[in-house]
């Protein structure tokens, strides 16, 4: 048999990550993590996103020692002009972020971590996203749609926010929150069954 695990545990409540895993044919259950998503002093964006992805998976592992399946943690952050943009805390914060992103190229980092027993591994995806110039009216209308709430960088590329993106170099799914290629490579390395595992199409 080409795989060891039939399913994984996802350390996230993100519907986007669940959707992507489902599309990948990965059976999964959910478990809540207890990680405070705050950057440490002097921490770079790359270090931050990888640490948070790992800590989410590790948090679930520590609080649920009975779990023997691989646990997947993921984190996504947006960086623009040297500023790390997390999830907006309110309307003013979202409007500030969108104004900063307007007419610029920014980076989206998505890290994926897998923990199983003593084994752990983290992979990273980087995407460069170009936003068209946004008018104040567009920014305010977008906030009023409700979509920026709970989104890193205050936008969702798979939704209305995709209309702001004039170019993308990297991973569309990574900007959504879970890079498919990197995640698949990681799952394969751990022997997790996916929709592309040997024998799946014959069943």
C-alpha positions in Angstrom: 0.0 0.0 0.0 1.5 3.3 -1.0 0.3 5.3 2.0 0.3 4.9 5.7 -2.5 7.3 6.8 -6.1 7.5 5.5 -6.7 10.9 7.0 -5.2 13.9 8.9 -6.2 16.4 11.6 -6.5 20.0 10.5 -5.5 22.5 13.2 -7.6 25.3 11.7 -11.2 26.4 11.5 -10.7 28.0 8.1 -13.4 27.0 5.6 -10.9 27.8 2.8 -8.3 25.3 4.0 -11.0 22.7 4.5 -12.3 23.3 1.0 -8.8 23.0 -0.5 -8.0 19.7 1.4 -11.4 18.3 0.2 -10.5 19.2 -3.4 -7.2 17.4 -2.9 -9.1 14.3 -1.8 -7.6 14.5 1.7 -9.9 13.1 4.4 -9.6 15.3 7.5 -11.1 16.2 10.8 -10.8 19.4 12.8 -9.2 20.4 16.0 -8.8 23.8 17.5 -5.4 25.2 18.2 -4.5 27.6 21.1 -1.9 29.8 19.4 -1.6 33.5 19.9 -0.9 34.8 16.4 1.4 37.6 17.4 4.9 38.3 16.0 7.9 38.3 18.3 10.1 41.3 18.4 12.5 41.3 15.4 10.8 38.3 13.8 10.9 38.3 10.0 7.8 37.5 8.0 9.2 34.2 6.8 10.2 33.1 10.4 6.8 34.2 11.7 4.6 32.4 9.2 6.6 29.2 9.6 6.6 29.4 13.4 2.8 29.9 13.6 2.1 27.0 11.2 4.2 24.7 13.3 2.9 26.0 16.6 -0.7 25.4 15.5 0.0 21.8 14.7 2.1 21.3 17.8 -0.6 22.9 20.0 -3.2 20.4 18.8 -0.7 17.6 19.3 0.1 18.6 22.8 -3.5 19.0 23.9 -4.6 15.8 22.2 -1.9 13.2 22.9 -4.3 10.4 21.9 -4.2 11.6 18.2 -2.0 9.3 16.2 -2.7 10.9 12.8 -0.6 13.6 11.2 -1.7 17.1 12.3 -1.6 19.9 9.8 -1.1 23.5 10.7 -1.0 26.4 8.3 -0.6 30.2 8.4 -0.7 32.9 5.8 0.5 36.5 6.1 0.7 39.4 3.7 3.7 41.7 3.5 3.6 45.1 1.8 6.3 47.7 1.8 8.0 45.9 4.7 4.8 45.8 6.8 3.3 42.5 7.9 -0.5 42.7 7.4 -2.5 40.3 9.5 -6.2 40.1 9.9 -7.8 43.6 10.3 -9.0 44.4 13.8 -11.6 46.8 12.6 -12.9 48.9 9.7 -10.1 51.5 10.0 -7.4 48.8 10.0 -8.9 47.2 6.9 -9.1 50.5 5.0 -5.5 51.2 5.9 -4.3 47.9 4.6 -6.3 48.1 1.4 -5.0 51.6 0.8 -1.4 50.4 1.4 -1.9 47.5 -1.1 -3.4 49.7 -3.8 -1.3 49.9 -6.9 1.5 47.9 -5.5 3.2 44.5 -5.6 3.0 42.7 -2.3 4.1 39.2 -1.0 1.9 36.5 0.4 3.7 33.8 2.5 1.9 30.6 3.3 3.5 28.0 5.5 2.3 24.4 6.0 3.5 22.2 8.9 2.9 18.6 9.6 3.5 16.9 12.9 3.2 13.2 13.6 4.7 11.7 16.7 8.3 13.1 17.0 8.4 13.9 13.2 7.8 17.4 12.0 8.3 19.3 8.8 7.4 22.8 7.6 7.2 24.0 3.9 6.8 27.5 2.6 5.1 29.1 -0.4 5.7 32.7 -1.5 3.6 34.5 -4.0 3.9 38.0 -5.5 0.5 39.7 -6.0 -0.1 42.9 -8.0 -3.0 45.1 -7.0 -4.5 47.7 -9.4 -4.9 51.2 -8.0 -8.0 51.3 -5.8 -10.2 54.3 -5.3 -11.5 55.2 -1.9 -14.9 54.3 -3.0 -13.8 50.8 -4.1 -12.0 50.3 -0.8 -15.1 51.4 1.3 -17.4 49.3 -0.9 -15.2 46.3 -0.5 -15.2 46.6 3.3 -19.0 47.0 3.3 -19.2 43.6 1.5 -17.9 41.9 4.7 -15.3 39.9 2.8 -12.2 41.5 4.4 -13.2 40.4 7.9 -10.9 37.7 9.2 -8.6 37.7 6.1 -4.9 38.3 6.1 -4.2 41.6 4.3 -8.0 42.4 4.4 -8.8 40.6 1.1 -9.8 37.3 -0.3 -8.4 36.5 -3.8 -11.0 33.8 -4.4 -13.8 36.3 -3.8 -14.5 39.9 -4.7 -11.0 40.8 -3.8 -9.8 38.9 -6.9 -11.0 41.7 -9.0 -8.3 43.9 -7.6 -5.5 41.5 -8.6 -3.9 42.4 -12.0 -1.1 39.8 -11.8 0.0 36.9 -9.7 3.4 35.1 -9.6 3.2 32.1 -7.4 0.4 30.0 -5.9 -3.3 31.0 -6.1 -4.2 28.4 -3.5 -1.3 29.7 -1.4 -2.8 33.2 -1.4 -6.1 31.6 -0.4 -4.3 30.0 2.6 -3.1 26.6 1.7 -0.7 26.0 -1.2 -1.8 22.9 -3.0 1.6 21.9 -4.5 3.6 22.3 -1.3 0.9 20.7 0.8 0.7 17.7 -1.5 4.5 17.2 -1.4 4.4 17.3 2.4 1.5 14.8 2.7 3.2 12.5 0.3 6.4 12.6 2.4 4.4 11.6 5.4 2.5 8.8 3.6 -0.9 10.5 3.8 -3.5 9.3 1.3 -4.7 12.0 -1.2 -6.9 12.0 -4.3 -3.8 11.2 -6.3 -2.6 8.2 -4.2 -1.9 5.0 -6.1 -5.0 2.8 -6.3 -7.5 5.6 -5.5 -8.8 5.8 -9.1 -9.4 2.1 -9.2 -11.6 1.9 -6.1 
